[in-house]
Structure formats: structure tokens, C-alpha cells
């Protein structure tokens, strides 16, 4: 177990690495950030529209362009291709897409983890055990399939006990209302809509595996090392915006209403989704989460799932193929091929009021 002092020293060493890196020599002032629609990522669009991005970019003499993608996978593909410097994604997708694609990626801000936003839903049955033998509609290889695997494990089953039916997320609500679909795994806002349908029962959700489906803002590690002010700006943008969003004030309510409208619902619908999200609106909580003893265990579950599905890249011979670095420098997997990194450096600066 790491002591608090060792954790702090590791964080300071990490920040120093971002500040001085002879391996990279490309400081710049213009940056591009990609994001897509999800309850925990709506603050990024709001921040761009309401001057918060500009405020923090101006503080560091930067220009930060924030672009919304309607297609989540495309946003990650564009980041992986080098068209964007940072992108919102989950821990699982960060490992399977940019990291597996060879792009060294660092989690700058841990925004939240799903705490009920992802769910297994059955029609006419109210127990997870009833899923055995059923065809399950979900987006294959996504966090939905990961959630299903974890749920099946908890009930003493495996994927061999069900049949996967790959289904696009826009089709979920309509598909559940057809006679042939009796089991589904999806995420909000679809979960909220489907759960209200007759005979729909949520039998397992992400609150049963807290901290495993993590939503974050990541950046290209090389870009971040050469331009630590970009990471500081991202942290400042996030905490300014979520503090406003969480405020029990007219301004806070207006922010939640705006984010709800932007995500295709209203304030009440957005707040319902937030209730199923463990939002890290305080930097101290983000630091505590990313330095916890549970994170390596979570990432071990995730990398094992990805390896079993053949999603750790061509030639991966084990779940150790890609190194995953934790704050302080400990590596899960191949230390000679680290492509996914967690740091508390920027969240710690926010916590300490040093941005």
C-alpha cells in the first residue's frame, strides 16, 4: 500500500515530467478537444458555449477549440489519428482504441464513474438469473458487454449462457418494444426511457460495480508533456463548470437545464441521469479515486475483458501487452510498452488552488 507521502512525491514527480521532457520538443498554443453526448461529458459543451473554455485558455495564453461529435467512436478515432489533442472517453475505450492503436494517452481529469447509468434490462422477468438462455441486445465490445460479463459473473454464469445480438444504440428503445427482444444492455438516456416501459425490469446496473466504468478527459501524452499548461487549463475548465452545474442556485439550475436540452432531454431528465453518475466535482475526490488501491484491480478486469475479446491490438499475446501506468509510476502490464497513463498531477493542482 502506498503511503500518503509516497503518493504525493509520485504526483510531484509526474508533474515535473510533464513540465520538462527532453524526449518531446513541440510546444504550441493551439489545441483541439473532442467530446460526445453523455451525462458526465455535457459540462465540456456548456463550458465552450459559455466562455469558461476561453477564460482558462486565455489564462495560459492558449487557444482551445472544443468540438462535439455525434458519433462517440468517431471522436476517439479522430483523436487516435492525431486530429485532436484530447478527447472524452471511458477507461475501457481509452485502452482499446488509442492505447491499442499505439497512441500514448494520459487521463488528465477523472470526471465521473457510472453509478447506474448502464444497465441490464429484462422484459417480464425481474431476476438476473432469468437471463440464462436469452438473446441479449447490446452494442458489442462496448461497456455494455463489459457490464453484462461482470453481471453474469456475479450470478455464476458466463457469456456462453446467453446469445449476444449486436444492436446500434439509437435502435435500443424501439427494439425493446418488439416481441423478439426480451433482454438488453444499454446506457442512459436509453436506460431511463426503457425502464419506464411496461414489463421492463432493471436486474443489474453499474452501481453494482462502482468505479469500473470511468469517464474521463484524456490527452496525448506527448502533447501534454510539452504543454503542461494545456492540462492545467483542462482541469480548470472542468472544475469551474461542474461547480457551477452542481450549485443549488438559479444559475446552477439554468446550467443543468441547458445541458439537459443539449443532450436531448430537459432539466429533470438530466438530473435523473446525474443521479446515476458519481460525479467528481471536487478535485480532492478525483485525486483520491485515481490513487486508490482499487483502480489497478479495476483496470485488471478491463484489460482481461479486452484481451479475451481480441481488442488489445494485433499481436497481443496476453493482457499484459499494453502497459498501464498508475500515479506514482507503478505499471500494470508491459513497462516497456506503456500506452495508457493515470495521473493525479493536474487534479492535485486544482485541489491545492495552484492552477
C-alpha positions as CSV (number, residue, x, y, z in Angstrom):
1,X,0.0,0.0,0.0
2,X,1.3,3.5,-0.9
3,X,1.6,6.0,1.9
4,X,0.2,9.5,1.6
5,X,3.7,10.8,1.4
6,X,4.8,8.4,-1.3
7,X,1.6,9.3,-3.3
8,X,2.4,13.0,-3.1
9,X,6.0,12.5,-4.1
10,X,4.8,10.4,-7.1
11,X,2.4,13.1,-8.1
12,X,5.1,15.8,-7.9
13,X,7.4,13.7,-9.9
14,X,4.7,13.1,-12.5
15,X,4.0,16.9,-12.8
16,X,7.8,17.5,-13.2
17,X,7.8,15.0,-16.0
18,X,5.0,17.0,-17.7
19,X,6.9,20.2,-17.2
20,X,10.2,19.1,-18.6
21,X,10.6,16.4,-21.2
22,X,13.6,16.3,-23.5
23,X,12.0,13.5,-25.4
24,X,9.4,15.9,-26.9
25,X,10.1,19.3,-28.3
26,X,6.8,20.6,-29.7
27,X,5.4,23.4,-27.5
28,X,2.3,25.0,-29.1
29,X,-0.6,27.3,-28.3
30,X,-3.5,25.9,-30.3
31,X,-5.3,22.8,-29.2
32,X,-8.3,20.8,-30.3
33,X,-10.6,18.9,-27.9
34,X,-13.3,16.4,-28.9
35,X,-16.3,15.3,-26.8
36,X,-19.6,13.5,-27.3
37,X,-23.0,13.4,-25.7
38,X,-23.2,11.7,-22.3
39,X,-24.4,13.0,-19.0
40,X,-20.9,13.2,-17.5
41,X,-19.5,15.0,-20.5
42,X,-22.1,17.7,-21.0
43,X,-20.1,20.2,-19.0
44,X,-17.5,20.3,-21.8
45,X,-20.0,21.6,-24.3
46,X,-21.5,24.0,-21.8
47,X,-18.1,25.4,-21.0
48,X,-17.3,26.0,-24.6
49,X,-20.7,27.8,-25.2
50,X,-20.5,29.9,-22.0
51,X,-17.0,31.4,-22.1
52,X,-15.4,29.0,-19.5
53,X,-13.1,27.4,-22.0
54,X,-12.0,30.8,-23.2
55,X,-11.4,32.0,-19.7
56,X,-8.9,29.2,-18.9
57,X,-7.4,29.2,-22.4
58,X,-6.7,33.0,-22.1
59,X,-5.2,32.5,-18.6
60,X,-2.5,30.3,-20.2
61,X,-2.2,32.2,-23.5
62,X,-3.8,29.3,-25.4
63,X,-6.5,28.8,-28.0
64,X,-8.7,25.7,-27.2
65,X,-11.2,24.6,-29.8
66,X,-13.9,22.2,-28.4
67,X,-15.8,20.1,-30.9
68,X,-18.9,18.0,-30.2
69,X,-19.1,14.7,-32.1
70,X,-22.4,12.9,-32.6
71,X,-20.5,9.6,-33.0
72,X,-18.6,8.7,-29.9
73,X,-16.4,6.1,-31.7
74,X,-15.5,8.6,-34.4
75,X,-14.4,11.1,-31.8
76,X,-11.9,8.6,-30.5
77,X,-10.8,7.6,-34.0
78,X,-10.1,11.2,-34.8
79,X,-8.1,11.6,-31.6
80,X,-6.2,8.4,-32.3
81,X,-5.4,9.7,-35.8
82,X,-3.9,12.9,-34.3
83,X,-6.6,15.3,-35.4
84,X,-7.4,16.2,-31.8
85,X,-5.2,16.7,-28.7
86,X,-7.7,15.5,-26.2
87,X,-11.0,13.6,-26.1
88,X,-13.6,12.3,-23.6
89,X,-13.8,8.6,-23.3
90,X,-14.1,5.7,-20.9
91,X,-11.2,3.8,-19.3
92,X,-12.1,0.7,-21.4
93,X,-12.3,2.5,-24.7
94,X,-9.1,4.5,-23.9
95,X,-7.3,1.3,-23.6
96,X,-8.8,-0.5,-26.6
97,X,-8.7,2.3,-29.1
98,X,-6.0,4.9,-28.8
99,X,-3.7,2.9,-26.5
100,X,-4.1,-0.3,-28.5
101,X,-3.6,1.8,-31.6
102,X,-0.2,2.9,-30.3
103,X,-1.1,6.4,-29.1
104,X,0.3,7.1,-25.7
105,X,-2.6,8.6,-23.7
106,X,-2.9,10.2,-20.3
107,X,-6.1,10.7,-18.2
108,X,-6.0,14.3,-17.2
109,X,-9.3,14.7,-15.4
110,X,-11.4,11.8,-14.0
111,X,-14.9,13.2,-14.5
112,X,-17.1,10.5,-13.1
113,X,-17.9,6.9,-12.9
114,X,-21.2,5.3,-14.0
115,X,-23.3,4.5,-10.9
116,X,-26.4,3.2,-12.5
117,X,-26.3,4.9,-15.9
118,X,-25.5,1.5,-17.6
119,X,-28.0,-1.4,-17.0
120,X,-29.1,-4.9,-17.9
121,X,-32.9,-4.8,-18.5
122,X,-35.2,-7.8,-18.9
123,X,-38.7,-8.0,-20.2
124,X,-41.2,-9.7,-18.0
125,X,-38.6,-11.1,-15.6
126,X,-37.1,-9.4,-12.5
127,X,-34.1,-11.5,-11.7
128,X,-30.6,-11.5,-13.4
129,X,-30.7,-15.3,-13.2
130,X,-33.6,-15.3,-15.7
131,X,-31.3,-14.0,-18.4
132,X,-29.8,-17.6,-18.9
133,X,-30.6,-18.8,-22.4
134,X,-31.8,-15.5,-23.7
135,X,-30.7,-13.4,-26.6
136,X,-29.2,-10.1,-25.3
137,X,-29.3,-6.9,-27.4
138,X,-26.3,-4.6,-26.8
139,X,-23.5,-2.7,-28.6
140,X,-20.9,-5.5,-29.0
141,X,-17.4,-4.9,-27.5
142,X,-18.7,-1.8,-25.6
143,X,-19.0,-1.0,-21.9
144,X,-22.5,-2.7,-22.2
145,X,-20.9,-6.0,-23.0
146,X,-18.4,-5.5,-20.2
147,X,-21.2,-4.8,-17.7
148,X,-23.0,-7.9,-18.9
149,X,-19.9,-10.0,-18.3
150,X,-19.5,-8.6,-14.8
151,X,-23.2,-9.2,-14.1
152,X,-23.1,-12.8,-15.4
153,X,-20.0,-13.4,-13.2
154,X,-21.9,-12.2,-10.1
155,X,-24.7,-14.8,-10.9
156,X,-22.3,-17.7,-11.6
157,X,-22.7,-17.5,-15.4
158,X,-20.6,-16.6,-18.4
159,X,-21.4,-15.3,-21.9
160,X,-21.8,-18.9,-23.0
161,X,-25.1,-18.8,-21.1
162,X,-26.5,-16.1,-23.4
163,X,-26.5,-15.1,-27.1
164,X,-25.2,-11.6,-28.0
165,X,-27.2,-9.7,-30.6
166,X,-25.2,-6.6,-31.8
167,X,-27.6,-3.7,-31.8
168,X,-26.8,0.0,-32.5
169,X,-27.5,2.3,-29.6
170,X,-30.0,4.6,-31.5
171,X,-32.2,1.5,-32.1
172,X,-32.4,0.3,-28.4
173,X,-35.7,1.9,-27.3
174,X,-37.6,0.8,-30.4
175,X,-36.0,-2.7,-30.4
176,X,-37.1,-3.3,-26.8
177,X,-40.7,-2.8,-27.8
178,X,-40.6,-5.6,-30.3
179,X,-41.8,-9.1,-29.3
180,X,-38.4,-10.7,-30.1
181,X,-36.3,-8.6,-27.8
182,X,-36.5,-9.8,-24.2
183,X,-33.1,-8.8,-22.8
184,X,-31.0,-5.7,-23.4
185,X,-27.9,-3.9,-22.0
186,X,-27.6,-0.2,-22.7
187,X,-26.8,3.2,-21.1
188,X,-28.6,6.5,-20.4
189,X,-30.6,8.2,-21.7
190,X,-31.9,4.9,-23.2
191,X,-32.0,3.2,-19.8
192,X,-34.3,5.8,-18.4
193,X,-36.7,5.5,-21.4
194,X,-36.7,1.7,-21.5
195,X,-37.1,1.3,-17.7
196,X,-40.4,3.2,-17.9
197,X,-41.9,0.7,-20.5
198,X,-44.4,-1.9,-19.4
199,X,-42.8,-5.2,-18.1
200,X,-39.2,-3.7,-18.2
201,X,-37.1,-4.6,-15.2
202,X,-33.5,-3.4,-14.4
203,X,-31.9,-6.5,-13.0
204,X,-28.2,-5.3,-12.8
205,X,-26.6,-2.0,-13.3
206,X,-23.3,-0.2,-13.0
207,X,-23.9,0.7,-9.3
208,X,-23.2,-3.0,-8.6
209,X,-19.6,-2.5,-10.0
210,X,-18.8,1.0,-8.7
211,X,-15.8,2.7,-10.1
212,X,-15.3,0.3,-13.0
213,X,-16.9,2.3,-15.9
214,X,-14.9,5.5,-15.6
215,X,-15.5,8.6,-17.8
216,X,-12.6,10.9,-18.3
217,X,-10.9,13.6,-20.4
218,X,-7.6,12.2,-21.8
219,X,-4.9,13.9,-23.8
220,X,-2.0,12.8,-25.9
221,X,0.9,12.2,-23.5
222,X,3.5,13.8,-25.8
223,X,1.4,16.9,-26.3
224,X,0.7,17.1,-22.5
225,X,4.4,16.7,-21.6
226,X,5.4,19.5,-24.0
227,X,2.5,21.7,-22.9
228,X,1.6,21.2,-19.3
229,X,-0.5,24.4,-19.3
230,X,-2.9,22.6,-21.6
231,X,-3.5,20.1,-18.8
232,X,-3.9,22.8,-16.3
233,X,-6.5,24.6,-18.5
234,X,-8.5,21.4,-18.9
235,X,-8.6,20.9,-15.2
236,X,-9.7,24.5,-14.6
237,X,-12.4,24.2,-17.2
238,X,-13.8,21.0,-15.7
239,X,-13.9,22.1,-12.1
240,X,-15.3,25.6,-12.8
241,X,-18.1,24.1,-14.9
242,X,-19.1,21.2,-12.6
243,X,-19.0,23.5,-9.6
244,X,-21.5,25.8,-11.4
245,X,-23.6,22.8,-12.6
246,X,-23.9,21.4,-9.1
247,X,-24.8,24.7,-7.4
248,X,-28.2,24.9,-5.7
249,X,-28.8,28.3,-7.3
250,X,-30.7,29.8,-10.2
251,X,-27.5,29.8,-12.2
252,X,-26.8,26.2,-11.4
253,X,-30.4,25.2,-12.4
254,X,-30.0,27.1,-15.7
255,X,-26.8,25.3,-16.4
256,X,-28.4,21.9,-15.8
257,X,-31.4,22.9,-18.0
258,X,-29.0,23.9,-20.8
259,X,-27.1,20.7,-20.5
260,X,-30.3,18.7,-20.5
261,X,-31.6,20.4,-23.6
262,X,-28.2,19.9,-25.4
263,X,-28.4,16.2,-24.6
264,X,-32.0,15.8,-25.9
265,X,-33.9,15.9,-22.6
266,X,-34.9,18.5,-20.0
267,X,-33.6,19.6,-16.7
268,X,-35.4,16.9,-14.8
269,X,-34.3,14.2,-17.2
270,X,-30.7,15.4,-17.0
271,X,-30.8,15.5,-13.2
272,X,-32.2,11.9,-13.2
273,X,-29.1,10.8,-15.2
274,X,-26.8,12.7,-12.9
275,X,-28.3,10.8,-10.0
276,X,-26.9,7.6,-11.6
277,X,-23.5,9.2,-12.1
278,X,-20.8,9.5,-9.4
279,X,-19.6,12.9,-10.5
280,X,-16.1,14.1,-9.3
281,X,-16.9,17.8,-9.0
282,X,-14.3,18.2,-6.2
283,X,-10.6,17.7,-7.2
284,X,-9.8,16.1,-3.9
285,X,-12.2,13.3,-4.7
286,X,-10.7,12.8,-8.1
287,X,-7.2,12.6,-6.6
288,X,-8.5,10.0,-4.0
289,X,-10.1,7.9,-6.7
290,X,-7.2,7.8,-9.1
291,X,-4.7,7.0,-6.3
292,X,-6.9,4.3,-4.7
293,X,-5.8,0.7,-4.3
294,X,-9.0,-0.3,-6.2
295,X,-8.0,1.3,-9.6
296,X,-5.4,-1.3,-10.6
297,X,-7.9,-4.1,-9.8
298,X,-10.5,-2.4,-12.0
299,X,-8.0,-2.0,-14.8
300,X,-7.1,-5.6,-14.5
301,X,-10.7,-6.6,-15.0
302,X,-10.9,-4.2,-18.0
303,X,-7.7,-5.4,-19.7
304,X,-8.6,-9.1,-19.2
305,X,-12.0,-8.5,-20.8
306,X,-10.4,-6.6,-23.8
307,X,-7.8,-9.3,-24.3
308,X,-10.4,-12.0,-24.2
309,X,-12.3,-10.1,-27.0
310,X,-9.1,-9.5,-29.1
311,X,-9.3,-5.8,-28.5
312,X,-5.7,-5.1,-27.2
313,X,-4.3,-4.7,-30.7
314,X,-2.8,-7.0,-33.3
315,X,-0.2,-9.4,-31.9
316,X,-1.2,-9.1,-28.2
317,X,-0.4,-12.4,-26.6
318,X,-1.7,-11.6,-23.1
319,X,-3.5,-9.0,-21.1
320,X,0.0,-7.6,-20.3
321,X,0.6,-6.4,-23.8
322,X,-0.1,-2.8,-23.1
323,X,1.4,-1.1,-20.0
324,X,-1.0,0.9,-17.8
325,X,0.8,3.4,-15.6
326,X,-0.7,4.4,-12.2
327,X,0.1,7.7,-10.4
328,X,3.5,7.2,-8.8
329,X,4.8,5.2,-11.6
330,X,3.6,1.6,-10.9
331,X,2.8,-0.2,-14.1
332,X,0.2,-2.9,-14.8
333,X,1.4,-4.9,-17.8
334,X,4.4,-4.3,-20.1
335,X,6.5,-1.5,-18.6
336,X,8.3,-1.3,-22.0
337,X,5.1,-0.5,-23.8
338,X,3.2,1.9,-21.6
339,X,0.4,3.5,-23.6
340,X,-2.2,4.4,-21.1
341,X,-1.4,6.5,-18.0
342,X,-3.3,7.8,-15.0
343,X,-2.0,11.0,-13.2
344,X,-3.3,13.0,-10.3
345,X,-1.0,15.9,-11.1
346,X,-3.5,18.3,-12.6
347,X,-6.3,17.4,-10.3
348,X,-3.9,17.9,-7.4
349,X,-3.1,21.4,-8.6
350,X,-6.8,22.2,-8.7
351,X,-7.3,20.7,-5.2
352,X,-4.5,22.9,-3.9
353,X,-5.6,26.1,-5.6
354,X,-2.5,26.2,-7.8
355,X,-3.9,26.2,-11.3
